[in-house]
Amino acid sequence: MPIAARIHNVADARCLARRTLPRAVFDYIDGGAEDEVTMGENERAFREIAFRPRVAVNVGRPRLDTTVLGTPVALPVLLAPCGLVQLMHPEGALGAERAAKRAGTVSVLSAVAGTPLETLADEPGPRWFQLYAAERDTAEQLMGRAAGAGFESLVVTVDTPTLGNRERDVRNGVAGSLRLDARSVIRLGPQILAHPGWSLRMFRSGMRLFTRAPGSPVTTPGTGAQTTDGPGERPVGATSSAGAVVMLASPFTWDDIAWIRSRWSGHLLVKGVLSGDDAVLAAEAGADAVVVSNHGGRQLEGAPATIRVLPEVVAAAGDRLEVLLDGGVRRGGDVIKALATGARAVLVGRPYLYALAAAGEAGVERMLDIFSSEMSRTLSLLGCPGVSDLDRSWLQEP
Ligand SMILES: Cc1cc2nc3c(=O)[nH]c(=O)nc-3n(C[C@H](O)[C@H](O)[C@H](O)COP(=O)(O)O)c2cc1C
């Protein structure tokens, strides 16, 4: 039986990923900041919301299609930008992109995915690129490349002025830079040997991740899978020796978002907003949308669960911004709850990363298929004809 067929829900994919990946790589995906309270709350908060079904209605086949910033999507579940996807499976960002396209949705390429953005230039359909709050020179250069490669939307992540305290990574000795250079390979040797399937896959893919000598010059940001999502522990220049995009040495402000707006003609989304006040500032800086996100609980421990702040952000956004959400979405029912609360779409991070690690592109496709069928079933059982009919009257909120 193909591995993807053994995935029936996110928890299955997580189990398979845990078995497949060296511990340090699995923990990098699975972990959050400090006591992982915010990470856990993201999921728990969805469970506190119940549905308010209507019965004896014929809804036919529920409709999942909608638009996000004018782009039609068949499934309002996007793949969140994630760093180092190449480390989970050699099919990496390209596999995720292709699986997303087949499901009729969008995959957002992280600036630190480990794949040069030009790799996706020939892929059909809408393409979104995520940028960390980088120094202006770096941002300008990346925006130029993204526009040149046909990316339509830019997602600027603003919740990482410094790296969250991810203690699993600290314990595994990979905090701030999970890199597979010669030294790490020796240090992580026992874990790598204990996962021959993963090692073989990496070997067959040319083991590009292992070969770059530290400090060797790299001209294309995003090619070196040598940094985690977020800034290194100390601010460095525009690109690190690994070629990864790193962060601002000086504080990043709403003026920088306005500056990005003045130079980016496509859609602009601000990711990491957790209050109505910041949604207003994002609109004033010229953003088209915000992503309500706490980075999957990997940054500020104690940040609220995203679904809990969604109503405040939706109210502040009004008609000026579209609002997306990520964090803790694990079931199609969670997607329905977020859409009913006013999100235009959701993004998922770990669910697709687990599936990618377990079964590559086919795993991601399977995961999106599961979200789709869970959403359809939930809508049928709710008595709701489609996602565009959802509002808070379908929910019983705590
Ligand atoms: C392994 C991993 C890497 C990530 N890398 C990035 C990144 O490069 N850029 C970014 O904006 N967010 C990054 N994120 C955060 C995701 O985009 C998203 O906000 C988060 O995963 C959503 O929560 P979920 O994992 O519960 O779905 C990363 C998350 C994970 C789990």
The ligand as an SDF file (V2000), in Angstrom:
LIG
                    3D

 31 33  0  0  0  0  0  0  0  0999 V2000
    8.7900   23.8370   10.4160 C   0  0  0  0  0  0  0  0  0  0  0  0
    8.1430   25.1740   10.2410 C   0  0  0  0  0  0  0  0  0  0  0  0
    8.7910   26.1460    9.5180 C   0  0  0  0  0  0  0  0  0  0  0  0
    8.1940   27.4060    9.3500 C   0  0  0  0  0  0  0  0  0  0  0  0
    8.8270   28.3360    8.5790 N   0  0  0  0  0  0  0  0  0  0  0  0
    8.2180   29.5370    8.3520 C   0  0  0  0  0  0  0  0  0  0  0  0
    8.7980   30.4750    7.4540 C   0  0  0  0  0  0  0  0  0  0  0  0
    9.8420   30.2390    6.8540 O   0  0  0  0  0  0  0  0  0  0  0  0
    8.1440   31.6470    7.2890 N   0  0  0  0  0  0  0  0  0  0  0  0
    6.9760   31.9510    7.9270 C   0  0  0  0  0  0  0  0  0  0  0  0
    6.4210   33.0270    7.7320 O   0  0  0  0  0  0  0  0  0  0  0  0
    6.3970   31.0580    8.7530 N   0  0  0  0  0  0  0  0  0  0  0  0
    6.9870   29.8660    8.9730 C   0  0  0  0  0  0  0  0  0  0  0  0
    6.3780   28.9420    9.7690 N   0  0  0  0  0  0  0  0  0  0  0  0
    5.0580   29.2320   10.3290 C   0  0  0  0  0  0  0  0  0  0  0  0
    3.9760   28.7860    9.3450 C   0  0  0  0  0  0  0  0  0  0  0  0
    3.9720   29.5950    8.1980 O   0  0  0  0  0  0  0  0  0  0  0  0
    2.5790   28.8710    9.9810 C   0  0  0  0  0  0  0  0  0  0  0  0
    2.3890   30.1620   10.5080 O   0  0  0  0  0  0  0  0  0  0  0  0
    2.3650   27.8440   11.0800 C   0  0  0  0  0  0  0  0  0  0  0  0
    3.0000   26.6250   10.7760 O   0  0  0  0  0  0  0  0  0  0  0  0
    0.8720   27.5890   11.2560 C   0  0  0  0  0  0  0  0  0  0  0  0
    0.6250   26.7220   12.3090 O   0  0  0  0  0  0  0  0  0  0  0  0
    0.3790   25.1370   12.1520 P   0  0  0  0  0  0  0  0  0  0  0  0
    1.7260   24.5340   11.9580 O   0  0  0  0  0  0  0  0  0  0  0  0
   -0.2560   24.7900   13.4520 O   0  0  0  0  0  0  0  0  0  0  0  0
   -0.5300   24.9340   10.9650 O   0  0  0  0  0  0  0  0  0  0  0  0
    6.9420   27.6840    9.9460 C   0  0  0  0  0  0  0  0  0  0  0  0
    6.2970   26.6900   10.6670 C   0  0  0  0  0  0  0  0  0  0  0  0
    6.8700   25.4400   10.8080 C   0  0  0  0  0  0  0  0  0  0  0  0
    6.1300   24.3730   11.5670 C   0  0  0  0  0  0  0  0  0  0  0  0
  1  2  1  0
  2  3  1  0
  2 30  2  0
  3  4  2  0
  4  5  1  0
  4 28  1  0
  5  6  2  0
  6  7  1  0
  6 13  1  0
  7  8  2  0
  7  9  1  0
  9 10  1  0
 10 11  2  0
 10 12  1  0
 12 13  2  0
 13 14  1  0
 14 15  1  0
 14 28  1  0
 15 16  1  0
 16 17  1  0
 16 18  1  0
 18 19  1  0
 18 20  1  0
 20 21  1  0
 20 22  1  0
 22 23  1  0
 23 24  1  0
 24 25  2  0
 24 26  1  0
 24 27  1  0
 28 29  2  0
 29 30  1  0
 30 31  1  0
M  END
$$$$
